[in-house]
Amino acid sequence: MTALTIDRNTPQRSGDNRNFPVKGATTLFAGSMVALSENGFLVPASTLANLKVVGRNERRIVNQGADGDQRADVKAGIFRFENSTGGDAITLVDIGSDCFAVDDQTVARTSNSSARPVAGTIFDVDDDGVWVKFS
């Protein structure tokens, strides 16, 4: 392409709302942490290291069909999830660090020797859980 010689109408997206195809035979719950599988289909976040966590699922989706038969709306932003326990519990000193998905509602301080995918960045911690930033 060559440089512009006239004005251009450049499309824009806010970046906080996305829509992904859902893996077949999969249920995603509203408010759950979701991830893309290695094949690009949305699944619940879990301890599969090859997942790419993408945000919070907006409504319950039950895909009883094949991969991609259903699609799900996913939101990026800052959301509170459950904190892990014991040595993997996240504290205030962890703010700004990555946290890791344990399941579709829980995050941990460590990757458990690279067994867990990065969930997002720790934004805050309170008595009710961990605020995770998804971008």
C-alpha positions as CSV (number, residue, x, y, z in Angstrom):
1,M,0.0,0.0,0.0
2,T,1.0,3.6,-0.5
3,A,0.8,6.5,2.0
4,L,-2.6,8.2,2.2
5,T,-3.4,11.2,0.0
6,I,-6.9,11.7,1.4
7,D,-8.7,11.3,4.7
8,R,-9.4,7.7,5.9
9,N,-12.3,6.4,7.9
10,T,-10.4,4.0,10.2
11,P,-12.6,1.6,12.1
12,Q,-12.3,1.5,15.9
13,R,-13.1,-1.1,18.7
14,S,-13.0,-0.4,22.4
15,G,-11.2,-3.6,23.1
16,D,-13.3,-4.7,26.1
17,N,-15.9,-6.7,24.2
18,R,-15.2,-9.7,22.1
19,N,-17.1,-12.7,20.8
20,F,-15.6,-16.2,20.3
21,P,-16.7,-19.6,19.1
22,V,-17.3,-22.1,21.9
23,K,-15.8,-25.6,22.0
24,G,-18.3,-28.3,21.3
25,A,-19.9,-30.2,24.2
26,T,-19.0,-27.3,26.5
27,T,-20.9,-25.2,29.1
28,L,-19.7,-21.7,30.0
29,F,-21.3,-20.1,33.1
30,A,-22.0,-16.4,33.3
31,G,-19.3,-14.6,35.2
32,S,-16.8,-17.4,34.7
33,M,-13.2,-16.9,33.6
34,V,-12.8,-18.3,30.1
35,A,-9.9,-19.1,27.8
36,L,-9.1,-20.0,24.2
37,S,-8.0,-23.6,23.6
38,E,-5.0,-24.4,21.3
39,N,-7.6,-24.7,18.5
40,G,-9.1,-21.3,19.1
41,F,-12.3,-22.3,20.8
42,L,-13.6,-20.9,24.0
43,V,-13.5,-23.2,27.1
44,P,-13.7,-22.7,30.9
45,A,-10.3,-21.5,32.4
46,S,-8.5,-24.5,34.0
47,T,-5.0,-25.8,34.8
48,L,-4.2,-26.5,31.1
49,A,-1.0,-24.6,30.5
50,N,-1.6,-24.1,26.8
51,L,-4.8,-22.1,27.4
52,K,-5.0,-18.3,26.7
53,V,-7.3,-16.7,29.3
54,V,-9.2,-13.9,27.6
55,G,-11.7,-12.5,30.2
56,R,-15.1,-13.0,31.8
57,N,-18.0,-14.8,30.1
58,E,-21.1,-12.6,29.9
59,R,-23.9,-15.2,29.9
60,R,-24.4,-18.9,30.2
61,I,-23.7,-20.8,27.0
62,V,-24.4,-24.5,26.5
63,N,-22.9,-25.7,23.3
64,Q,-24.3,-29.2,22.9
65,G,-23.2,-29.3,19.2
66,A,-19.9,-29.2,17.4
67,D,-17.0,-26.8,17.9
68,G,-18.2,-23.3,17.0
69,D,-21.9,-24.0,16.9
70,Q,-22.4,-21.5,19.6
71,R,-20.5,-18.2,20.3
72,A,-20.0,-16.4,23.6
73,D,-19.6,-12.7,24.5
74,V,-16.4,-12.1,26.6
75,K,-15.5,-8.9,28.4
76,A,-12.0,-7.7,29.2
77,G,-11.6,-5.4,32.2
78,I,-11.1,-5.8,36.0
79,F,-13.1,-8.5,37.7
80,R,-13.0,-10.2,41.2
81,F,-12.4,-13.9,41.4
82,E,-11.7,-16.3,44.2
83,N,-8.3,-16.4,45.8
84,S,-6.3,-19.7,46.0
85,T,-5.2,-21.0,49.4
86,G,-2.1,-21.8,51.3
87,G,1.2,-20.9,49.6
88,D,-0.7,-20.0,46.4
89,A,-2.9,-17.4,48.1
90,I,-2.5,-13.9,46.6
91,T,-1.7,-11.0,48.9
92,L,-1.3,-7.2,48.5
93,V,2.4,-7.6,47.8
94,D,1.5,-9.5,44.6
95,I,-0.3,-6.5,43.1
96,G,1.0,-5.9,39.6
97,S,2.2,-9.4,39.1
98,D,0.6,-12.1,36.9
99,C,-1.8,-14.5,38.5
100,F,-2.7,-18.0,37.2
101,A,-5.9,-19.8,36.5
102,V,-6.8,-22.7,38.9
103,D,-10.3,-23.1,37.5
104,D,-13.0,-20.9,36.0
105,Q,-13.4,-18.9,39.2
106,T,-10.1,-19.2,41.1
107,V,-6.7,-17.6,40.6
108,A,-3.3,-18.5,42.3
109,R,0.0,-16.7,42.9
110,T,2.1,-19.3,41.1
111,S,2.0,-21.3,37.8
112,N,2.5,-24.6,39.8
113,S,5.6,-25.3,37.8
114,S,4.2,-24.0,34.5
115,A,1.0,-26.2,34.8
116,R,-1.4,-23.2,34.9
117,P,-2.0,-20.5,32.3
118,V,-1.6,-16.8,33.1
119,A,-5.0,-15.5,34.0
120,G,-4.2,-11.8,34.0
121,T,-2.6,-9.1,36.1
122,I,-3.3,-8.7,39.9
123,F,-5.0,-5.3,40.2
124,D,-6.1,-5.5,43.9
125,V,-6.8,-8.0,46.7
126,D,-9.5,-7.7,49.3
127,D,-11.3,-10.0,51.8
128,D,-13.6,-11.2,49.1
129,G,-11.0,-12.2,46.5
130,V,-8.5,-11.0,43.8
131,W,-9.2,-8.3,41.3
132,V,-7.8,-9.5,38.0
133,K,-7.2,-7.3,35.0
134,F,-7.8,-8.9,31.6
135,S,-6.6,-6.9,28.6
